[in-house]
Amino acid sequence: MHLVLQPMPQPADGGICVGLLDDAPCTFHGRVATVGGGEIEAKAIAAEILVAVENAARALFGPEWVQSLALVSGLNVRTCQRDRIGRYGLPAPVLRALGEGAAFPWARALGDVMLATARLAKTVAGDGGRPRKPGEIGLPPVIDTDDQMAKTVAEAKRVVTWLAQQRAEHRAPAIEDE
């Protein structure tokens, strides 16, 4: 079996379609996937979920994606580790978000902005990004970071532009014997 996480039309029955499993839509209702009219427990396709998650998460966050996925999803870091995903899978909303994010034209930049948004949300929520205690949710369900995000993006653009200008203006001369 082969699972590909990708943007999919969503069913009206409340399920979450996360992509294609062997070229058929894969829709989750809780921990049960419906594929081609049949039902499959998430545990039964956990290895396929892991491969699909690794592909999508690398596109968004790079090769060391575990911590990033935990931060943006609000899941525990242990839940996002490869061995756990390979045994238990991940919640369908996380799979859907990974598929949609990986399909974005600038997936890695989107991943960076997702991380920035999650960090700002944690800071605005008042925890300053500290690790969660057992039982705490990772991010507030309503994230109002518009002002902070606009200021952060403007500052990032200013610094990157300034550095590019500095590099262009202050290039060291080439050394003759190299």
Buried (B, 14 or more C-beta within 10 A) or exposed (E): EEBBBBBBEEEEEEBBBBBBBEEEBBBBBEEBBBBEEEEBEBEBBBBBBBBBBBBBBBBBBEEEBBEBBBBBBBBBBEBBBEEBBBEBBBBBEBBBBBBBBBBBEEBBEBBBBBBBBBBBBBBBBEBEEEEBEEEEEBBBEEBEBEEBBEEBEEEEEEEEEEEEEEEEEEEEEEEEEE
